[in-house]
C-alpha cells in the first residue's frame, strides 16, 4: 500500500512539473525582463507606462492581429478562401502552420481561428491573398496604411504573418494602437480569446483538425492573480522568431476601464509575468475621470483666436467634448488637468469650429501628456476697425499699402524737383 501511495505521489509530482500553474505572488518591484513594453488606455490611447515603447522591433506573429483586423474590416466570415501553392508552400519550412493543402477551401472564419489559435502562417498567407483580391491593394501598402490610421508611428509591414524580414518592423506603442482598433470588433475578441477550435473535413482533407491555444492567458495555464480576471479578457496574441524573441499583445477590461499591454523581446515565460505585473499595477494605480460635456472648457484659456486679426474668437465656456475621459493616478485630481489647443478649424457656417485638445498635467515642473481629444466650439465675432470696413482680405490690404506707398513716393519726387529747381 505504501509503495502504491509513493508511486501515486511521484506521478502527481511529475504531472505537476509537466503542467505547472503560474501565478505572480509578490508585488511588482518595477522591473521587467522584456526589452520594450507599453500599457495604454484602450479607450483614448493614453500611455500609462512605457519602456522604450517607440524603439523599432520585429513583431513576429503579433503581426497577425493586424491581418485579422483587416480581414474583418474588408471581408465576411462566410467567404471562401482557396489556398494557392504560394500560400501553402511559400512560408518558412518548420514554422507554425495549420496543415492546409494546396487547393483546399476554407472559410474566412476557419482561417481566422487557425490564424489566432494555431498562429498558422499558411492561414495568414491565404488571408493575405484574399485581402489583395478583395481590395485590389498591395498587401504591404494595405497593412502599413491601416497601421498608420490606427496611430502607428514607426511601423512597416511587408507580410501577413511576421516571418523575418528586415523591412517588417513595428514598436510596442504601435502594436498597442493597432490592438486598440482590433478590440472594437466583437468577432475579433471572440476569435482571439478562444481556447480551441476544430475544422471539419474539407475538399482536400478527410480528418477533423483541432487547434488548441498555447497562449497561457487563453488556455488557463496562467492563474489570474490581482486586479484583472478572466471575465474581462478581451484578446491576446503571442509571437516568436529567433530575431524577435517572445512578444505578447494583451487586452483586459475591468470596471469600465480597458487596458492594452504589449511586451516585446522577452522570455517564453517572463512575457506573461511582465504583462500581469504591468496590468495589475495599471489597474491599481489609475482611475478614470470623465471630461465629457463642458468640463473640458475649464482647461482652456479665457479665449482662443480663430484668425490673426482677432475678429473671430472662441470663449472658453463655448468649448465642449463628447465621450472624453482620462486615467489619473490615485491622488491626482481632474482640476489639475490643463490643455493646449490646436488652431481652430472653422466649419462652413463660420459659427462653429473644431480643435484638438492635448490634455496634460504638471509633474515636477514638467508637462506630462495624458491624451489628445477632439473638441468643438461655438465661434464668437468681435468688431474691428480697419482701413476699409468689413474687408479683411490680405489682397485688399496689400493693394491699399501699394497705393499709399506710390502716393508718398510721388510727393517725395515732387518735393525734390522743387528744391532742385530753386537751387538752379
Legacy VTK file of the C-alpha trace (Angstrom):
# vtk DataFile Version 3.0
C-alpha trace
ASCII
DATASET POLYDATA
POINTS 424 float
0.000 0.000 0.000
2.817 2.408 0.920
4.581 1.586 -2.334
1.369 2.355 -4.236
0.950 5.700 -2.466
4.571 6.599 -3.151
4.191 5.804 -6.838
0.964 7.843 -6.991
2.700 10.792 -5.332
5.588 10.565 -7.801
3.171 10.515 -10.721
1.386 13.550 -9.297
4.644 15.470 -8.902
5.696 14.577 -12.448
2.326 15.756 -13.758
2.631 18.995 -11.808
6.072 19.598 -13.310
4.761 18.950 -16.799
1.688 21.170 -16.380
2.696 23.877 -13.885
0.293 26.586 -12.774
1.847 30.036 -12.739
0.877 32.938 -10.554
2.548 36.198 -9.577
2.530 36.198 -5.764
4.755 39.190 -4.959
4.048 42.897 -5.617
5.727 44.232 -8.732
9.143 45.705 -7.988
9.146 47.890 -11.121
11.466 45.730 -13.222
10.762 43.927 -16.489
12.647 41.265 -18.393
11.141 42.296 -21.732
13.289 44.803 -23.616
10.403 47.104 -24.601
6.885 47.499 -23.247
3.874 49.779 -23.059
0.491 49.991 -21.342
-2.177 52.238 -22.847
-5.775 53.169 -22.156
-7.757 51.214 -24.730
-10.348 53.989 -24.995
-8.142 57.041 -25.594
-4.656 55.721 -26.342
-3.259 57.454 -23.246
0.143 55.989 -22.351
0.256 54.822 -18.736
3.645 53.105 -18.815
6.389 52.774 -21.376
9.808 51.223 -21.638
11.450 52.150 -24.965
7.934 51.939 -26.411
8.941 53.639 -29.691
12.033 51.513 -30.301
11.774 49.631 -33.584
11.391 45.875 -33.072
10.405 42.750 -35.018
6.771 41.809 -34.243
6.862 38.110 -35.217
3.348 36.588 -35.082
1.817 39.579 -33.294
1.637 40.825 -36.900
-1.410 38.580 -37.199
-3.610 40.899 -35.155
-3.323 43.441 -37.988
-4.035 40.714 -40.567
-7.110 39.674 -38.576
-8.288 43.265 -38.239
-8.085 43.857 -41.989
-9.881 40.568 -42.694
-12.810 41.592 -40.508
-12.931 45.098 -41.964
-12.838 44.028 -45.619
-14.331 40.539 -45.669
-17.122 38.311 -44.451
-16.511 35.306 -42.205
-18.606 33.138 -44.517
-16.410 33.890 -47.557
-14.379 31.008 -49.002
-10.606 31.087 -49.455
-8.999 28.676 -51.924
-5.389 28.178 -50.827
-2.762 28.639 -53.530
0.564 26.879 -53.910
2.315 30.046 -52.735
0.178 30.342 -49.610
0.859 26.729 -48.629
4.495 26.307 -49.656
5.740 29.903 -49.654
6.090 30.091 -45.871
9.243 29.201 -43.972
9.606 25.443 -43.512
9.215 24.373 -39.898
7.227 27.457 -38.919
3.774 27.209 -37.356
1.041 26.076 -39.759
-2.427 24.504 -39.927
-1.525 21.700 -42.383
-3.530 23.360 -45.137
-3.317 21.719 -48.546
-2.903 23.376 -51.924
-6.349 23.903 -53.441
-8.080 23.412 -50.091
-11.129 25.583 -49.486
-11.656 27.064 -46.023
-13.977 29.820 -44.900
-12.508 33.088 -43.671
-13.840 32.179 -40.223
-11.964 28.863 -40.202
-8.861 30.624 -41.455
-9.155 33.265 -38.730
-9.305 30.632 -35.982
-6.246 28.927 -37.456
-4.548 32.339 -37.534
-5.391 33.194 -33.907
-5.152 29.825 -32.115
-2.593 27.859 -34.134
-0.754 31.034 -35.249
-0.756 29.373 -38.659
1.441 31.063 -41.237
-0.254 29.269 -44.124
-3.602 30.629 -42.928
-2.077 34.106 -42.707
-0.728 33.828 -46.244
-4.124 32.718 -47.565
-5.881 35.574 -45.782
-3.290 37.952 -47.227
-4.072 36.806 -50.777
-7.784 37.087 -50.009
-7.324 40.697 -48.878
-5.478 41.634 -52.065
-8.306 40.131 -54.143
-10.951 41.961 -52.091
-9.290 45.383 -52.053
-7.100 45.466 -55.166
-4.360 46.988 -52.992
-0.869 45.502 -52.479
-0.816 43.808 -49.082
2.200 45.687 -47.716
0.572 49.003 -48.573
-2.772 47.918 -47.119
-1.226 46.804 -43.832
1.116 49.751 -43.351
-1.537 52.348 -44.182
-4.054 50.738 -41.810
-1.452 50.700 -39.050
-0.870 54.440 -39.545
-4.622 55.066 -39.430
-4.681 53.254 -36.093
-1.992 55.587 -34.744
1.213 53.673 -35.535
4.226 55.978 -35.876
7.189 53.740 -36.716
5.890 50.628 -38.470
6.305 48.972 -41.837
4.625 45.678 -42.715
5.504 43.550 -45.728
3.819 40.205 -44.941
0.711 38.949 -43.117
2.414 36.533 -40.701
5.513 38.215 -39.263
8.149 35.793 -40.513
11.556 37.535 -40.549
12.116 40.382 -42.989
14.370 43.385 -42.403
11.665 45.705 -43.739
8.956 44.255 -41.476
9.036 46.084 -38.156
6.965 47.910 -35.564
7.104 49.121 -31.958
5.378 48.260 -28.688
3.408 51.508 -28.890
2.326 50.873 -32.482
1.147 47.338 -31.690
-0.876 48.674 -28.763
-2.564 51.238 -31.007
-3.353 48.529 -33.577
-4.788 46.311 -30.824
-6.931 49.261 -29.747
-8.648 49.070 -33.141
-8.858 45.279 -33.037
-10.818 45.024 -29.793
-13.571 47.246 -31.189
-14.726 44.187 -33.176
-16.781 41.576 -31.316
-15.715 38.811 -33.737
-12.071 39.674 -33.168
-12.461 39.449 -29.385
-14.265 36.111 -29.703
-11.682 34.561 -32.019
-8.586 35.880 -30.210
-9.763 34.591 -26.808
-10.720 31.085 -27.946
-9.058 28.083 -26.308
-9.820 25.556 -29.017
-11.385 25.222 -32.459
-11.986 22.378 -34.906
-12.115 22.421 -38.704
-14.228 19.541 -40.059
-13.230 17.519 -43.184
-12.806 19.634 -46.313
-12.473 19.117 -50.043
-8.840 18.102 -49.527
-8.695 16.511 -46.063
-10.780 13.735 -44.561
-9.819 14.274 -40.923
-11.017 16.908 -38.473
-8.272 19.297 -37.379
-8.429 20.622 -33.822
-6.363 23.588 -32.672
-5.505 24.211 -29.011
-4.264 27.606 -27.904
-0.778 27.674 -26.382
-1.256 31.199 -25.008
-1.241 30.955 -21.203
-3.747 33.761 -20.770
-6.143 31.971 -23.111
-5.774 28.311 -22.162
-5.970 28.757 -18.391
-2.442 27.608 -17.522
-1.743 31.033 -16.039
-3.741 31.841 -12.895
-5.086 35.401 -12.928
-3.748 36.994 -9.786
-4.599 40.509 -8.687
-6.797 43.175 -10.181
-7.886 41.712 -13.500
-9.740 38.500 -14.106
-10.676 36.071 -16.842
-14.118 37.622 -17.252
-12.534 40.823 -18.574
-10.234 39.087 -21.055
-10.514 40.820 -24.460
-7.661 39.420 -26.570
-4.118 38.086 -26.513
-1.611 37.099 -29.188
1.879 35.728 -28.827
4.732 35.873 -31.277
8.161 34.285 -31.614
11.065 34.169 -34.021
14.776 33.851 -33.293
15.207 37.517 -34.172
12.158 38.876 -32.327
12.286 36.505 -29.342
8.990 36.295 -27.439
6.369 39.018 -27.846
2.872 39.377 -26.410
-0.095 41.706 -27.002
-2.918 41.509 -24.435
-6.053 43.487 -23.529
-8.219 43.280 -20.411
-11.212 45.219 -19.141
-12.329 45.851 -15.582
-14.830 48.247 -14.016
-15.250 50.089 -17.294
-11.513 50.567 -17.841
-9.802 48.895 -20.818
-6.036 48.434 -20.763
-3.765 47.138 -23.508
-0.303 45.808 -22.704
2.487 44.965 -25.154
5.802 43.395 -24.185
8.497 42.624 -26.743
11.724 40.613 -26.854
11.209 38.793 -23.586
11.408 35.229 -22.315
8.951 32.434 -23.059
7.518 32.565 -19.531
8.510 36.057 -18.437
6.304 37.790 -21.020
3.293 36.579 -19.024
4.735 37.712 -15.696
5.669 41.089 -17.195
2.178 41.510 -18.645
0.413 40.581 -15.426
2.666 42.845 -13.359
2.035 45.781 -15.658
-1.727 45.274 -15.850
-2.081 44.742 -12.096
-0.056 47.900 -11.468
-2.013 49.962 -14.002
-5.463 48.844 -12.829
-4.439 49.555 -9.248
-2.779 52.903 -9.949
-5.116 54.623 -12.412
-8.761 55.620 -12.183
-10.977 57.136 -14.875
-12.008 60.817 -14.782
-14.892 61.895 -17.019
-14.275 65.059 -19.056
-17.412 64.925 -21.198
-19.541 67.971 -21.892
-18.379 71.396 -20.809
-15.893 70.163 -18.197
-13.101 70.401 -20.716
-13.720 74.153 -21.001
-12.134 74.546 -17.560
-8.819 73.531 -19.141
-8.931 76.333 -21.733
-7.598 79.871 -21.814
-10.031 82.767 -21.491
-10.389 82.914 -25.262
-8.850 81.388 -28.378
-8.401 83.457 -31.536
-9.563 81.956 -34.808
-7.756 84.428 -37.069
-4.741 86.729 -36.772
-6.888 89.890 -36.629
-8.867 88.632 -33.648
-12.201 89.250 -35.349
-13.328 85.681 -34.687
-12.604 84.023 -31.352
-13.783 81.285 -29.004
-14.730 81.861 -25.398
-13.772 79.049 -23.026
-17.343 78.345 -21.902
-18.264 77.518 -25.509
-15.836 74.583 -25.786
-17.295 71.065 -25.468
-16.160 67.464 -25.905
-18.088 64.214 -26.186
-17.306 60.881 -24.523
-13.965 62.038 -23.193
-12.162 60.567 -20.220
-8.616 60.254 -18.934
-6.929 57.974 -16.439
-5.317 59.681 -13.456
-3.155 58.246 -10.709
-4.557 57.898 -7.232
-4.257 61.267 -5.517
-4.440 63.306 -8.714
-7.462 65.489 -9.360
-9.279 66.404 -12.538
-8.758 70.041 -11.521
-5.055 69.590 -12.292
-5.721 68.877 -15.972
-4.737 71.580 -18.445
-4.952 71.685 -22.227
-3.087 73.015 -25.222
-5.493 73.634 -28.101
-4.619 73.413 -31.768
-5.517 76.298 -34.076
-9.312 76.230 -34.625
-10.571 74.987 -37.973
-13.692 76.914 -38.967
-16.626 74.957 -40.334
-18.533 76.113 -43.409
-21.104 78.004 -41.373
-18.326 80.153 -39.836
-20.101 79.895 -36.472
-18.556 76.627 -35.256
-15.034 75.268 -35.170
-13.167 72.071 -34.332
-9.869 71.705 -32.485
-7.636 69.104 -30.897
-7.024 69.443 -27.172
-3.783 67.984 -25.819
-4.533 67.282 -22.166
-1.697 67.306 -19.655
-0.820 67.689 -16.008
2.314 69.109 -14.403
4.602 66.748 -12.517
7.840 68.039 -11.005
7.695 71.125 -13.188
7.288 69.179 -16.446
4.292 68.584 -18.683
3.030 65.002 -18.659
0.782 64.448 -21.675
-2.340 62.431 -20.936
-4.089 62.189 -24.292
-5.427 64.134 -27.259
-9.159 64.572 -27.769
-11.262 66.262 -30.465
-13.313 69.217 -29.240
-15.862 71.526 -30.820
-16.784 75.123 -30.077
-19.160 77.951 -30.906
-17.407 80.889 -32.529
-17.943 84.498 -31.438
-17.383 87.625 -33.551
-15.624 90.781 -32.448
-15.897 94.095 -34.393
-12.589 95.592 -35.542
-11.634 98.896 -37.169
-9.843 98.636 -40.484
-8.934 100.956 -43.374
-11.801 99.548 -45.450
-14.659 98.497 -43.140
-15.871 94.858 -43.342
-12.954 93.855 -45.630
-10.463 91.512 -44.136
-8.577 90.014 -47.074
-4.821 90.360 -47.386
-5.229 91.168 -51.111
-7.100 94.434 -50.403
-4.691 95.295 -47.596
-1.746 94.858 -49.935
-3.464 96.999 -52.576
-4.058 99.835 -50.091
-0.444 99.727 -48.942
0.769 99.819 -52.544
-1.334 102.893 -53.338
-0.172 104.709 -50.211
3.459 103.881 -50.936
3.085 105.108 -54.519
1.456 108.345 -53.360
4.201 109.034 -50.828
6.841 108.306 -53.439
5.201 110.776 -55.889
5.093 113.511 -53.229
8.740 112.927 -52.358
9.769 113.225 -56.019
7.801 116.464 -56.421
9.453 117.979 -53.346
12.894 117.027 -54.664
12.102 118.628 -58.032
11.013 121.885 -56.351
14.138 122.025 -54.197
16.433 121.291 -57.117
14.628 123.918 -59.234
15.162 126.581 -56.562
18.875 125.829 -56.446
19.188 126.224 -60.205
LINES 1 425
424 0 1 2 3 4 5 6 7 8 9 10 11 12 13 14 15 16 17 18 19 20 21 22 23 24 25 26 27 28 29 30 31 32 33 34 35 36 37 38 39 40 41 42 43 44 45 46 47 48 49 50 51 52 53 54 55 56 57 58 59 60 61 62 63 64 65 66 67 68 69 70 71 72 73 74 75 76 77 78 79 80 81 82 83 84 85 86 87 88 89 90 91 92 93 94 95 96 97 98 99 100 101 102 103 104 105 106 107 108 109 110 111 112 113 114 115 116 117 118 119 120 121 122 123 124 125 126 127 128 129 130 131 132 133 134 135 136 137 138 139 140 141 142 143 144 145 146 147 148 149 150 151 152 153 154 155 156 157 158 159 160 161 162 163 164 165 166 167 168 169 170 171 172 173 174 175 176 177 178 179 180 181 182 183 184 185 186 187 188 189 190 191 192 193 194 195 196 197 198 199 200 201 202 203 204 205 206 207 208 209 210 211 212 213 214 215 216 217 218 219 220 221 222 223 224 225 226 227 228 229 230 231 232 233 234 235 236 237 238 239 240 241 242 243 244 245 246 247 248 249 250 251 252 253 254 255 256 257 258 259 260 261 262 263 264 265 266 267 268 269 270 271 272 273 274 275 276 277 278 279 280 281 282 283 284 285 286 287 288 289 290 291 292 293 294 295 296 297 298 299 300 301 302 303 304 305 306 307 308 309 310 311 312 313 314 315 316 317 318 319 320 321 322 323 324 325 326 327 328 329 330 331 332 333 334 335 336 337 338 339 340 341 342 343 344 345 346 347 348 349 350 351 352 353 354 355 356 357 358 359 360 361 362 363 364 365 366 367 368 369 370 371 372 373 374 375 376 377 378 379 380 381 382 383 384 385 386 387 388 389 390 391 392 393 394 395 396 397 398 399 400 401 402 403 404 405 406 407 408 409 410 411 412 413 414 415 416 417 418 419 420 421 422 423
